[in-house]
Amino acid sequence: MKALVFEQFGGPEVLLYKEINDVSIGPDEVLVRTKAIGLNFADIYRRRGNYHLSGQPPYILGYEGAGIVEEIGSNVTEVKQGDRIAFADVPYANAELVAVPVEKAIPLPDTISFETAASILLQGLTAHYLVHDSYQIKSGDTALVHASAGGVGQLLIQMVGLLGGKAIGLTSSSSKANIAQKVGAKKVFLYSENWVDKIMQETNGTGTDVVFDSVGSTLSESFAATRVGGTVVFYGMAGGDPKPVDPRMLMDTSKTITGGDLWNVLTSRAERIHRSNQLFKWIANGDLAVSNPMTFSLRDGKEAHKLLESRKSTGKILLIP
């Protein structure tokens, strides 16, 4: 099978598109021929060597995709050959064939394309747990969404609105601000502005009920923009490590900080299917808009990595085998 691999850590230039041995499946796995594969920043971190990788090179990136089941393991009864499935947390996805544990195989309705599934699952399930578990959005809540033109950011804005809240966006440029406004942000401010002051003015000096912070280095400012008794959800470090949080500040202001990680939420097949079906229903009903992804051939994975690493992209980037 063909796969996008790398044998040493580094920039996009270390990626190689080459023939490798076909993957084999265990008794509790299904073999999936991928039709669309999601590209995420975690793939860049792994390629650079920021994340630990098990095994020996050649390494294969990718954790998210969708395709058709070609073979099932001897213990598998929940899935059959020919089924359309998607997955959000299965390694070695940057290949024509992927071994998917049946526990992580999410049935894909005919109404959802392979491209949409590969665009929505990882980011959509992240946004879903952020507004349901990390902080439960209620009618009337005001939420500040960092990186609001990115994949998770656009989905968070829409979900906040679906649940009765109001989203304020933060982003780096006017063009990205337009994107956030188009998906429902009531106001969007730029990182280059004094955005804490602007948010306090927008909320009549109160601050937001919750901040969804995926930047990390902005954590102190996020607390400053949050109301007394509010919550900051810290779920990423795209801008670097945050400064330590002073527990005395938390006590004095009754504010809460909570962390978020998708892998602590996707704990069973039932949980994956339940949450994914909510996303699919929103999409099918037209309640959740998924921006058209930018697609690259799997063989052109270097160019896809360059674009994502440049931070000039908005929405999702897909690799097509």
N, C-alpha and C positions, 0 to 999 in steps of 0.2 A: 504494500500500500504506500501511497505518497503521504508525507507528513512534513510539517514545518518544525525544524529542530534546531538546537544549538549545542555546541560542544564545549564552549567556554563562555564565561560571563563577559558582558560588554554592551555596546550599543547595538542598534538595529542591524549593523553590518555582520554580526555574528550569526544571524539567522540563515538557515540553509533549507531549501526545499529539495527533498531527496526521497528515494525509495528506501523503505525499511521493512522489516519483517511484519507480516500481518499479526494483529493482536489476537490472542486466544481468550476465551471466556471461561469462567468458572461455573459451577452448578447453579449459583444464585445470581448470575449476570445475563445480560442480553447484549448481542452484538448489534451496534447501530451504525448504519451508513449515514454519515453526516451530510446534511443539505445546507446548513448555515451554522456558523460558529461565532459566538460573541467575543469581541476583544475588549479587555478591561485593563485598568491601570495595574492591577495585581500581576498581569502578565509582564508588564514592563519591569516591575520590581523584581520578579523572579529572574528575568533575563539579565538584569544588572547584577544579581547576586545579593540583593537586599533581603530576600526571603530564603530560608533554608529549603533545599531540594533534596529529596531522598534518592537513593540509587546512583547510578553512574551515567555519564553522557553516552549517547546523545539524549538530551533532555527534550521533552515535548511540553509546550505550554498549553494553556487553554483549560477552562473549567465549565464552559457554558455552551450549549448548542441544541440543535434539533435535527431529527432525521427519521429514518425508517428502520424498523427492526428486521435484521436479516437472519438472525439465529438466536435461539433461546437456550439457556442452561437447563440441565436435567431437573432441577428443582423448581423451575419457574412455571407458575400457573396463571399469574395475574396479567401477563403480556403474551401476545402471540406474534408470529412472523407476519410482517406486513403492516403492523401497527405504526402509527405516527406518534412519536414521543419527543419530549424535550427534557433537558436536565440543566441544573444550575450549579451543581457542586460535584462534578466528576472530572478527575484530572485526565491529561493527555488528549484533550479535545481537538487540538490542532492537527487532525489527521482525517483521512477518508473513513477510517473505521475506529470506533471507540467501544470499549467494554464498559457497560453501564450496569452497576448493581441494580437489581429490580426495585429495591427500596427507593432508589433515586430516579426511577423512570416515571415521568409525569405524562399521563395521556394527553394528547393534543387534539382538541376538537377540530373538525373540518373547517370551522369558521376562522381559525387562526392559522396563518401561514407559517412556514418554517422560519422565514425571515423575521416575522413579528415575534415569534416565540424566542428566538435567539437574541432579539433586541430588548425584550421586556423582562425576562425571568430574573436574572441576577439583580438588576437595578430595580425592577418592579417589586420583587419580594423584599428587597431592602427598604424601599419606601413604605411598603405595606406594614412591616413590623415597626418602623419608626413611628408611624401615626396611630398604631393600634396597641403596641406593647411598651416601647420606650417612653412614649407620652401619648395618652389617649386623647386625640383631638375631639373637642366638644363644640357644639354650636356656639358661635360668638368668640371663640378663641382667635388670637392673633399669633401667627407663627412667622418667625424670621428664617428664611431658607438661604443658606450659603450656597455658592456655586450654582445659582438658580437656573442657569442656561444649560447645565450639564444634564446627563441622562437621568440621574437620580433626582436632581433638582427640579427638572420639569415635571417629573412624576409626583414628587412631593407637593408641589404647588397645586396640582390638580386634585390630589387626594385630600389635602387640607380643605379645598373648596367643596369636594363631594361630601365631606363629613361636617360641613357647616361652618368652617373657620375661614379666616382671611389670611392670605399669604403675602408677606413682604419679601422681595427678592434682593439678593446681593450678588453682584457680578462685576466683571472687570472692564467691560466696554459697552458703549451705547448700542452696538449691534446685538450683543448678547442680552442686553436689557430688553430690547424689543422682543426677543424670543421668549423671555420669561413673562413679559406682559401678554403675549399672544396666548400663552397657556393658562392665564388666569391670575397672575400676580397683580395685586391692587396697586402696589408701588414697587419700584425697583431702584435701588441706590447702587452707586459704584464704590468699589474699594478705595479708589483714589480720593473720594470725598470724605468729609468727617461724618461717616455714616452713623455712628452712635448718636450724635446730636440730632441728625435728621430723623432717626427712628424714634427718639424721644419726643421730638416735635410731632411726628406723625401719630403717636399714641398719647398725645396730650400730657406728656411728661411722665407717663406711667411705665412704659416699656412693654415688651411683648410677653405673652404668656409662656412661650417656648421658643428656643433657638435650636435649629438643626445645624450643627457645625461639623462639616467634613474637612475643614481646612487645617484645624489644629493650632496653628500659630496665632489665630484670631480668638482664642478661647477667652482671654481676659476681656476683650472688647465685647464678646458675646454676653458675658455676665453683666457688663455695664449697660447693655441694651435690653436686659431682661427685668421684668417687674419684680418687686418684692414678693417672695413666695413663688417665683417662676422657676422654670426648668431649662437647663442647657443639656441637650443630647449631643454627646461627643462620639462621632462614629467614623472619623477619618483624619488623616494627617497629610493631605495633599500639599499643604503649604509649609510643612515642617512640624517639629515637636512643639507642643504647647508649653507655656511656663507652668510651674507647679501652682496648683490651686490652694489658696489659703483657707483652711477650714474655719478660721475665725470669721472670715468674710461670709461663708455659708451660714454660720450661726447667726451673725448679726443681721443678715438680710433674709433669712429663712429660704434661701435659694437651694436648688437641688442640681447636682450634676449626675448624669447617668451615662454609662457607656452603652454602645450598641455593636453587636456582631451577629451577622446573619446565621452563622453556623451554630450559635446557641439557640436559635429559633427553629431551624429545620431539623427537627429531632426524630421524625418518623415519616414514612411514606404518606400516611393519612394527613399529616401536617402540611407536607409539600403540596399534595393534591388540593386540599381545602383552600390554602392561600392562593395557589395558582388559579384555581377555578374562579375565585373572586376577581382576579386580574382579567381573566378571559371574558368573564361576564361584563365587566365594565367596558372592555374594548368592544365586544360585540354589540353592546347597547349604545355605543358612541359616547359614553360618559368619560372615557379615558382615551385621549389622543396620543398615539405613538408616532413621533416624528419619523419620516422616512430615513432609514439608515444609509450610511455611506458604505458601499460594498467594494471589497478588493478580492481578487482571486487569492486562494491560499498560497499559491506560488509567489504572489506579490506581497507576502506578509511583511517584508522589510519596509515597504512604503506605508503600509497601514500603521506600523509601529512608529514610524517617523511622524506621521500626522498626529497620532494620539499624544505622543511625547511633546509635540510642539505646543499643545494646549490651544490650538487654533480650531479644533473641531468642536461641533456642538451635536448633541445627540449621540447615537450609537454608531460604532464601526463594526462591520461584519466581515468575516472571511468566508469565502465560498469555495468549497473543494471542487 
